[in-house]
């Protein structure tokens, strides 16, 4: 029998790090290259969308990312009682930059990031990591993510799952979830 270890899982981009300016800059790059006028990621299709993700998942505009201080303070408070595990859909070269920023705020954590070339949807990539943690005896007390689909999928592994938008955190109730 495994010794249970209580952990809190947090996403990085969109929860601890604000990537909105990087998104805007990447969309601007795509618009320029393809001579289009997309206002958001959902308006990008085909080659333009692929180009966006190539830029966004690189280290090119990481200097535009800013800490989300309210959520960093929450994480600092939670680490007094729980082990923090950060799971990000970002490639590891990007995640390493975020790791350095977050450690400067006094956060102590174990981080899982996407290997270069991994193209699994974030929800599936994160679910596989969560399943491994659970199989190793970790009890997932809370999950914080900014993606509703990720929250729906991961909520079955956690006591509480929160959908995060900036400093707002909404507890996702299991009754409102559709499992995939």
HUJO-V576704 format. One record per residue. N is the residue number from 0. RES is the residue in one letter. PHI is phi in radians with two decimals (NA if undefined). NEAR is the number of other ideal C-beta (glycine too) atoms within 10 Angstrom. Layout:
BEGIN
n=N res=RES phi=PHI near=NEAR
n=N res=RES phi=PHI near=NEAR
END
This chain:
BEGIN
n=0 res=X phi=NA near=4
n=1 res=X phi=-1.38 near=10
n=2 res=X phi=-1.36 near=6
n=3 res=X phi=-1.25 near=9
n=4 res=X phi=-2.25 near=12
n=5 res=X phi=-1.37 near=13
n=6 res=X phi=-2.31 near=23
n=7 res=X phi=-2.03 near=22
n=8 res=X phi=-1.86 near=27
n=9 res=X phi=-2.24 near=27
n=10 res=X phi=-1.34 near=25
n=11 res=X phi=-1.70 near=26
n=12 res=X phi=-1.27 near=22
n=13 res=X phi=1.72 near=22
n=14 res=X phi=-1.99 near=26
n=15 res=X phi=-1.77 near=27
n=16 res=X phi=-2.19 near=23
n=17 res=X phi=-1.44 near=18
n=18 res=X phi=-1.87 near=22
n=19 res=X phi=-1.08 near=12
n=20 res=X phi=-1.21 near=13
n=21 res=X phi=-1.13 near=22
n=22 res=X phi=-1.04 near=20
n=23 res=X phi=-1.04 near=14
n=24 res=X phi=-1.15 near=16
n=25 res=X phi=-1.17 near=24
n=26 res=X phi=-1.11 near=22
n=27 res=X phi=-1.05 near=12
n=28 res=X phi=-1.07 near=17
n=29 res=X phi=-1.12 near=24
n=30 res=X phi=-1.00 near=17
n=31 res=X phi=-1.14 near=9
n=32 res=X phi=-1.12 near=13
n=33 res=X phi=-1.75 near=16
n=34 res=X phi=0.92 near=6
n=35 res=X phi=-2.16 near=13
n=36 res=X phi=-2.34 near=8
n=37 res=X phi=-1.17 near=17
n=38 res=X phi=-1.79 near=10
n=39 res=X phi=-2.65 near=9
n=40 res=X phi=-1.05 near=14
n=41 res=X phi=-1.10 near=8
n=42 res=X phi=-1.46 near=14
n=43 res=X phi=-1.52 near=21
n=44 res=X phi=-2.25 near=11
n=45 res=X phi=0.94 near=8
n=46 res=X phi=-1.09 near=11
n=47 res=X phi=-1.12 near=16
n=48 res=X phi=-1.16 near=15
n=49 res=X phi=-1.07 near=12
n=50 res=X phi=-1.08 near=16
n=51 res=X phi=-0.98 near=21
n=52 res=X phi=-1.14 near=14
n=53 res=X phi=-1.06 near=13
n=54 res=X phi=-1.20 near=19
n=55 res=X phi=-1.12 near=21
n=56 res=X phi=-1.46 near=16
n=57 res=X phi=-1.73 near=14
n=58 res=X phi=-1.55 near=12
n=59 res=X phi=-0.89 near=15
n=60 res=X phi=-2.03 near=17
n=61 res=X phi=-1.09 near=16
n=62 res=X phi=-1.14 near=11
n=63 res=X phi=-1.43 near=15
n=64 res=X phi=-1.25 near=21
n=65 res=X phi=-2.24 near=13
n=66 res=X phi=-1.20 near=15
n=67 res=X phi=-1.74 near=22
n=68 res=X phi=-1.05 near=12
n=69 res=X phi=-1.07 near=13
n=70 res=X phi=-1.38 near=23
n=71 res=X phi=-1.15 near=19
n=72 res=X phi=-1.11 near=12
n=73 res=X phi=-1.06 near=21
n=74 res=X phi=-1.08 near=24
n=75 res=X phi=-1.10 near=14
n=76 res=X phi=-1.18 near=10
n=77 res=X phi=-1.16 near=18
n=78 res=X phi=-1.21 near=15
n=79 res=X phi=-1.19 near=6
n=80 res=X phi=-1.96 near=9
n=81 res=X phi=-2.26 near=18
n=82 res=X phi=-1.34 near=16
n=83 res=X phi=-1.65 near=18
n=84 res=X phi=-2.18 near=19
n=85 res=X phi=-1.79 near=23
n=86 res=X phi=-2.14 near=26
n=87 res=X phi=-2.17 near=25
n=88 res=X phi=-1.40 near=23
n=89 res=X phi=-1.23 near=22
n=90 res=X phi=-1.14 near=17
n=91 res=X phi=-1.06 near=15
n=92 res=X phi=-1.14 near=14
n=93 res=X phi=-1.29 near=26
n=94 res=X phi=-1.06 near=21
n=95 res=X phi=-1.10 near=13
n=96 res=X phi=-1.17 near=15
n=97 res=X phi=-1.06 near=22
n=98 res=X phi=-0.99 near=18
n=99 res=X phi=-1.08 near=9
n=100 res=X phi=-1.07 near=17
n=101 res=X phi=-1.23 near=23
n=102 res=X phi=-1.13 near=12
n=103 res=X phi=-1.11 near=9
n=104 res=X phi=-1.53 near=13
n=105 res=X phi=1.57 near=10
n=106 res=X phi=-1.39 near=18
n=107 res=X phi=-2.09 near=11
n=108 res=X phi=-2.79 near=20
n=109 res=X phi=-1.79 near=11
n=110 res=X phi=-2.11 near=18
n=111 res=X phi=-2.07 near=19
n=112 res=X phi=-2.32 near=22
n=113 res=X phi=-1.40 near=22
n=114 res=X phi=-1.12 near=8
n=115 res=X phi=-0.93 near=10
n=116 res=X phi=1.64 near=6
n=117 res=X phi=-1.26 near=11
n=118 res=X phi=-2.01 near=7
n=119 res=X phi=-1.09 near=12
n=120 res=X phi=-1.02 near=14
n=121 res=X phi=-0.94 near=19
n=122 res=X phi=-1.07 near=19
n=123 res=X phi=-1.31 near=11
n=124 res=X phi=-0.99 near=20
n=125 res=X phi=-1.21 near=25
n=126 res=X phi=-1.05 near=19
n=127 res=X phi=-1.11 near=13
n=128 res=X phi=-1.17 near=16
n=129 res=X phi=-1.04 near=23
n=130 res=X phi=-1.05 near=12
n=131 res=X phi=-1.13 near=11
n=132 res=X phi=-1.08 near=20
n=133 res=X phi=-1.09 near=15
n=134 res=X phi=-1.16 near=9
n=135 res=X phi=-1.56 near=9
n=136 res=X phi=1.73 near=11
n=137 res=X phi=-1.38 near=20
n=138 res=X phi=-1.77 near=15
n=139 res=X phi=-1.48 near=22
n=140 res=X phi=-1.41 near=16
n=141 res=X phi=-2.50 near=19
n=142 res=X phi=-2.24 near=28
n=143 res=X phi=-2.16 near=24
n=144 res=X phi=-2.56 near=28
n=145 res=X phi=-1.70 near=21
n=146 res=X phi=-1.95 near=20
n=147 res=X phi=-1.06 near=14
n=148 res=X phi=-1.11 near=13
n=149 res=X phi=-1.05 near=24
n=150 res=X phi=-1.04 near=23
n=151 res=X phi=-1.07 near=20
n=152 res=X phi=-1.24 near=23
n=153 res=X phi=-1.43 near=24
n=154 res=X phi=-1.05 near=23
n=155 res=X phi=-1.19 near=13
n=156 res=X phi=-1.81 near=18
n=157 res=X phi=-2.29 near=21
n=158 res=X phi=-1.15 near=11
n=159 res=X phi=-2.41 near=14
n=160 res=X phi=-2.19 near=25
n=161 res=X phi=-2.04 near=21
n=162 res=X phi=-1.54 near=20
n=163 res=X phi=-1.92 near=23
n=164 res=X phi=-2.32 near=11
n=165 res=X phi=1.11 near=13
n=166 res=X phi=-1.60 near=11
n=167 res=X phi=-1.54 near=9
n=168 res=X phi=-2.27 near=17
n=169 res=X phi=-1.99 near=12
n=170 res=X phi=-1.17 near=11
n=171 res=X phi=-1.58 near=20
n=172 res=X phi=-1.45 near=10
n=173 res=X phi=-1.02 near=10
n=174 res=X phi=-1.14 near=5
n=175 res=X phi=-1.69 near=8
n=176 res=X phi=-1.69 near=15
n=177 res=X phi=-1.98 near=7
n=178 res=X phi=-1.51 near=8
n=179 res=X phi=-1.86 near=10
END
